[in-house]
Amino acid sequence: MVAKEASVCVKCDLYHSRKLAVPGEGPAEAEIMFIGEGPGFHENERGRPFVGQAGKFLDELLAGIGMQREQVFITNVVKCRPPGNRDPRPEEVETCTSNYLDRQMQAINPSVIVTLGRHSMGLFLPNAKISDVHGQAFQAKGRLVVPMYHPAAALHQQSLRPVLEKDFSKLPALIAKGLEASAGGENGSSTPQEKQNPKQLNLF
């Protein structure tokens, strides 16, 4: 339903620059949801998320922890490519999140949400700096959230590559923690205080 609606969406100006919307892909019962920023050139051409060089690196990172992309759900904050690869504007983020991303998170209900880059991190940890919080687990909006650098950043800045690899190595234990919390009923709606003050989880 979300994919069909996103493909013909005209709720913000981004539809002017898209060839194909990129709603996301993955199993409905995925334990991990990756949320990037927005589609790039290759994604806009093919209608699939993370299919360029950053996507290949994401596949490598998943393989490093014994996973394949078919096991995870991958999407972006905005579903249409911003022109010239500019940052998505606040109103575009709000429109796409309220109409599509929130519904995807609710439907899939993953054990762990991994934000890739600062734009998706800002949905859960609005006042955080990614350099301070990457690879750490937080309870935010009633969900277990792990902010990470975007794979594209590591392609431009090689020093971030081992950082991402190390952060990814923590995911299997985090999935187990997320499943445990979900079984205990901790993955429900967040309280107003949680929304204002995301809580860091000392898992490592």
N, C-alpha and C positions, 0 to 999 in steps of 0.2 A: 504493500500500500504506500509506504513512504517512498519507495523507489519510483513508483508510477507518478506520484504527485510531484516529486522533485524534478522529474524529467520534463515536466511542462510548467514548472513554477515561474511566475512572473511577479513574485511578491517584493523583490528588490531589484536594483539596477543591474545586478550581475548577470541576469539572463541575457542581456544585450551582447555580452562577450563570450558566451558559451557556444561550443559546438555540441557537446553532450554533457548533461549533468552527470555527476559522479556521486550517487547516493551512498555507496559503500558496498561491501560484500563480506560474506562469511556465514558460518552456521548460526542458526537462531538460538542454539544452546551454547554458544561460545563462552568459555571461562574468562577470556581476555578480550577487551575491546581497546583497540588503538585508535586514538583520535589525533589526526594531523591538523594542518592549517587549512589548506584549500588545494584543489586540483592544480597541477602544473600543465605544461604543454602536452605531454604524452597522455596524461589522464583525461584531458579535455578531448583529445582525439579519439580515445578508446572507451571512455565512459567507465573506467575502472580506476580504483585508487592505487597509488604507489606502484606504478608500472615502469617508471623511468629508472635512472641510476640510484636514486634514494630508495626506491622499491627493491632493487636488487640487493642493496646493503641491508635493508630490513629483512629480506629473506635469509641472508647470511647470518644475521643476528639471531633469528628464530632457530635456524639450523644449529647454531652454537649451543642452544639449550634443548635440543632434541625435538623441536617443534616445526611444523610446516604452516604456511600461511592459510591453508585450508582449514586449520583448526581454530583460527582466531577471526574476530570481526574487525575489519579495518574501514575507517571512515574519516571524514574531515569535519572541521567546524562549519565551513561553508561548502556547499555542494556544487557550486559553479566556479570556474576559474576567474579570479580577479584579473582585469586587463593589465597586461604588462607585468604580470606576477607581483603586483603591488600588494601591500598588506590589506586584508579585509577590513572594512570600516566598521565601527561599533554597531551601527544600525543594521548592517548586513549580517554581522555575527548574531545579533539579537534575533533577527527575523528567522535565520536558518536554524538557530538553536531551539527557539520556541516552537517552530513548526515541524522540525524533523529530528534533530539530534536528541532532544529530550525524549521524544517518542521511541527512538531507537534504543536508548539506554534503558528505558522502562520495559520495552518488549524483550530485549535480550537479557537484561539483568545480569551482567557479567560479575564474576567474583572480583576481578581487578580491572580498573580502567587505567591505561597507560596514556598519558598525554605526551605528544611529540611536538616539542616547541612551545614557545611562550604564549601563543594565542589560545591554544586549547588548555594549557595550564591555567590561564587567567580565568577560565570559566569556574574553576574549583578553588584556586589559590590566588585571588586577585591582587594581593599585595606582595606576592613572593617574587624573588629573583631566581631564575632557573639555575644560576651558578651556585646558589646556596642550598637548593632543595632537591636537585636531581638525584634520582635513584633512591629517594626516601619514601616511605609509605605514610600516607595521611588519610584520616577519615574525614571526608568532606561531602556535604550534601547527602549523607547517609551511605556513602560509597567508599571503597578502598581505592585510593588514587595514588599513582606513582608517576610523578613528572619526570620526563627525560628530554634530553636534547633531540632535536629533529635529525633524522639520518642525513638529510641534506647538509646540515651544518658540519657534520663530520667529514663530508666529502670536500668541503671548502677549507676545513681546518683539521688537518690530520691528527692533531693532538687530542681531539675529541673522540677519535675512534676507539682507543682502549677504554675511555670513560664510558662510552655507550655499551661496550662489550661487558664491562664489569657490572653496570646497572642491569643489563639484561640477565646476567647470571643469577640475580636475586629473584627473578620472576617465579620459578617453580615453587620456592618456599612461600612466596606471597600468595600464589594461587591456593596453596594448601591452607594458609591463614584465612584467605577470603572465603573459602568453602566452609571452614570451621565457623567463621563469624556468621555466615549465611545460615548454617544449620542451627546456630544459636539464636537466630532471630535478630541479629545486629545489623542486618543490611536493609532495614526498612527505611521509613521516612526520617529525615534528619530533623533535629529540633532547631528552632530559630538560632540558638546559641551556636550550634554546630555550623550553621550557614555563615555566621559571622566569624567564627574562630575555628578554622580547620584544626583538627587534633593530630599531632604527629604520633605515629605508632612506633614504639621502640622494638622493632623486630630483629634488629641485627646489632 
